[in-house]
């Protein structure tokens, strides 16, 4: 921690990327149950006002949902794993058509399996299987793989915590988004990325010289540091605030 804080003190600019669910807030059984604590929101507000800080929150949620839950106009939000809100991101016609066709097939053939739930995100969709039985998950995985085959040129599946994300291949994920945004800032800027999910590993990989923090129980990760839970993330952000002066 002292080494990290010293790097923050010395950096001419700090780019701070934070995941939302499981990083800034504890996970809940359903995404709509998640709320950002007022104390955490106030801390983010103060950090975003720091002249040397550019603060981004990057999530698998839609941009509109994320903005509503963060509630801070001076914090840059990026939805759908960095796609929504990224300059120049546009979904083409074939990808949009493929998403709609696969979504209909999933409703017809996978939602009949107990414990599966579809979340339509417009430019993507998610299949939640938290609470489903092991055999139901195996069956759903096999069906999703089969249904995806005709659309593999346009779409891909990314697995997260108890969720499958169906994304256009044009959406290259959090790592690509972070690299594109980082290129807009001065070369000596310090990049910090904190996230808890397998979807964040892409960003850890993209930042070999940055400060990367995996949140949650220990597992194989490309991040260089670990935080046990969102409470430790908030403690780190408070230390960061003090280091910035």
C-alpha positions in Angstrom: 0.0 0.0 0.0 2.7 2.6 0.8 4.3 2.1 -2.6 1.0 2.5 -4.4 0.2 5.7 -2.4 3.6 7.1 -3.3 2.9 6.5 -7.0 -0.4 8.3 -6.7 1.3 11.3 -4.9 3.9 11.6 -7.7 1.6 11.0 -10.7 0.8 14.1 -12.8 -2.6 12.6 -13.5 -4.5 9.5 -12.2 -7.0 7.6 -14.4 -9.2 5.7 -12.0 -11.4 2.9 -13.5 -13.8 1.2 -11.1 -16.2 -1.7 -11.8 -19.6 -1.3 -10.1 -21.3 -4.5 -8.9 -19.0 -6.4 -6.5 -16.4 -3.7 -6.4 -18.1 -0.5 -5.3 -21.2 -2.3 -4.0 -21.8 -5.8 -2.6 -23.4 -8.3 -5.0 -27.1 -9.0 -4.6 -29.2 -11.9 -5.9 -30.8 -9.7 -8.6 -29.1 -6.7 -10.3 -32.0 -4.3 -9.5 -31.4 -4.8 -5.8 -28.0 -3.2 -5.9 -27.6 0.3 -4.4 -24.6 2.6 -4.0 -24.2 3.7 -0.4 -24.5 7.5 0.1 -21.1 7.6 1.8 -19.5 5.8 -1.2 -21.3 8.3 -3.6 -19.9 11.2 -1.6 -16.4 9.8 -1.8 -16.6 9.4 -5.5 -17.9 12.9 -5.8 -14.9 14.2 -4.0 -12.5 12.1 -6.0 -14.0 13.3 -9.3 -13.5 16.9 -8.2 -9.7 16.3 -7.7 -7.9 18.2 -10.5 -5.5 15.3 -11.1 -8.1 12.6 -11.3 -10.2 11.3 -14.2 -12.8 8.9 -12.7 -14.5 6.2 -14.8 -17.0 3.6 -13.7 -17.2 0.7 -16.2 -19.8 -2.0 -15.9 -21.7 -4.7 -17.7 -24.9 -2.8 -16.9 -26.5 -0.5 -19.6 -25.2 3.0 -19.6 -28.6 4.4 -18.6 -28.9 2.0 -15.6 -25.4 2.7 -14.5 -25.8 6.5 -14.6 -29.0 6.2 -12.6 -27.3 4.2 -9.9 -24.1 6.3 -9.7 -26.0 9.6 -9.8 -22.9 11.8 -10.3 -22.8 13.9 -13.5 -19.0 14.6 -13.1 -18.2 10.8 -13.1 -17.7 9.2 -16.6 -19.8 6.1 -16.9 -19.3 3.3 -19.5 -21.9 0.6 -19.9 -21.9 -2.8 -21.5 -18.3 -3.5 -20.6 -17.0 -0.2 -21.9 -19.0 -0.1 -25.2 -21.7 2.3 -24.3 -20.2 5.8 -23.7 -17.0 5.0 -25.6 -16.3 7.5 -28.4 -17.1 6.1 -31.9 -18.8 2.9 -30.7 -21.6 2.1 -33.1 -23.5 -1.2 -33.6 -23.9 -2.3 -37.2 -27.0 -3.8 -38.8 -25.9 -7.4 -39.1 -24.9 -7.4 -35.4 -28.2 -5.9 -34.3 -30.2 -8.5 -36.5 -28.1 -11.4 -35.1 -28.8 -10.2 -31.5 -32.5 -10.1 -32.1 -32.6 -13.5 -33.7 -30.5 -15.2 -31.1 -32.5 -13.5 -28.3 -35.7 -14.9 -29.7 -34.2 -18.4 -29.9 -32.9 -18.2 -26.3 -36.4 -17.2 -25.1 -37.9 -20.2 -26.9 -35.3 -22.9 -26.0 -33.4 -21.8 -22.9 -35.9 -19.9 -20.7 -38.0 -23.1 -20.4 -35.2 -24.4 -18.2 -35.9 -23.6 -14.5 -33.6 -21.0 -12.9 -32.6 -19.2 -16.1 -33.5 -15.5 -16.6 -32.9 -13.2 -19.6 -32.0 -9.6 -19.2 -32.4 -7.6 -22.4 -29.8 -4.8 -22.6 -30.6 -3.6 -26.2 -27.1 -3.8 -27.7 -26.4 -7.0 -25.7 -28.3 -9.4 -23.5 -27.5 -11.5 -20.4 -28.5 -14.9 -19.2 -28.5 -15.1 -15.4 -28.2 -18.6 -13.8 -27.7 -17.7 -10.2 -29.8 -20.1 -8.2 -30.2 -22.6 -11.0 -29.3 -26.3 -10.4 -26.1 -27.7 -11.7 -27.8 -29.9 -14.3 -29.9 -27.0 -15.5 -26.8 -24.8 -16.0 -25.1 -27.6 -18.0 -28.2 -28.0 -20.2 -28.5 -24.3 -20.7 -24.8 -24.0 -21.6 -25.1 -26.7 -24.2 -28.1 -25.1 -25.8 -26.6 -21.6 -25.8 -23.5 -23.0 -27.6 -25.6 -24.6 -30.2 -27.8 -21.6 -30.8 -24.8 -19.3 -31.1 -23.2 -21.2 -34.0 -25.1 -19.5 -36.9 -24.2 -16.1 -35.4 -20.5 -16.6 -34.5 -19.3 -14.0 -37.0 -21.3 -11.3 -35.3 -21.7 -12.4 -31.7 -19.7 -13.9 -28.8 -20.4 -15.1 -25.2 -18.5 -13.9 -22.2 -19.0 -15.7 -18.9 -19.1 -13.7 -15.6 -20.3 -14.5 -12.1 -23.4 -16.6 -12.6 -24.1 -14.9 -15.9 -23.5 -15.3 -19.6 -23.1 -12.1 -21.5 -24.0 -12.2 -25.2 -22.2 -9.4 -27.0 -21.5 -8.2 -30.5 -18.0 -8.9 -31.6 -17.6 -5.2 -32.2 -17.8 -4.8 -28.4 -14.3 -5.9 -27.5 -14.7 -5.6 -23.8 -13.2 -3.6 -20.9 -9.6 -4.0 -21.9 -10.1 -2.4 -25.3 -12.2 0.3 -23.8 -9.6 1.2 -21.2 -6.7 1.2 -23.8 -8.7 3.6 -26.0 -9.5 6.0 -23.2 -6.0 5.9 -21.7 -4.6 7.0 -25.1 -6.4 10.3 -24.7 -4.4 11.3 -21.7 -0.7 12.3 -21.2 1.9 9.5 -21.4 2.9 9.7 -17.8 -0.6 9.3 -16.4 -1.1 6.6 -13.7 -3.9 4.1 -14.5 -5.7 2.3 -11.6 -8.3 -0.4 -12.3 -10.3 -2.3 -9.7 -12.8 -5.0 -10.6 -14.2 -8.3 -9.2 -15.3 -10.3 -12.2 -13.8 -12.5 -15.0 -14.9 -9.7 -17.3 -12.3 -7.4 -15.7 -9.4 -9.7 -16.5 -9.2 -8.2 -20.0 -8.5 -4.8 -18.4 -5.9 -6.2 -16.0 -4.2 -7.7 -19.0 -4.3 -4.4 -20.9 -2.6 -2.5 -18.0 0.8 -4.2 -17.3 2.3 -1.1 -15.8 -0.8 0.2 -14.0 -2.2 -0.6 -10.6 -4.6 -3.4 -11.0 -6.7 -4.8 -8.2 -8.9 -7.9 -8.1 -11.7 -7.7 -5.6 -13.1 -10.8 -3.9 -11.9 -14.2 -2.8 -8.5 -15.3 -4.1 -8.4 -16.9 -7.5 -6.1 -16.9 -10.5 -5.9 -13.3 -11.9 -3.8 -11.0 -14.0 -4.3 -8.3 -11.4 -1.2 -7.4 -9.3 -3.0 -6.7 -6.0 -6.1 -8.1 -4.2 -8.9 -6.5 -2.2 -11.2 -8.8 -0.2 -14.5 -6.9 -0.7 -16.1 -3.6 -1.5 -15.3 -2.3 2.0 -11.6 -2.7 1.3 -12.1 -0.9 -2.0 -13.7 2.1 -0.2 -10.9 2.1 2.4 -8.3 2.2 -0.5 -10.2 5.1 -2.2 -10.2 7.1 1.1 -6.4 6.5 1.4 -6.1 7.6 -2.3 -8.0 10.8 -1.5 -5.6 11.6 1.3 -2.6 10.9 -0.9 -3.9 13.3 -3.5 -3.9 16.1 -0.9 
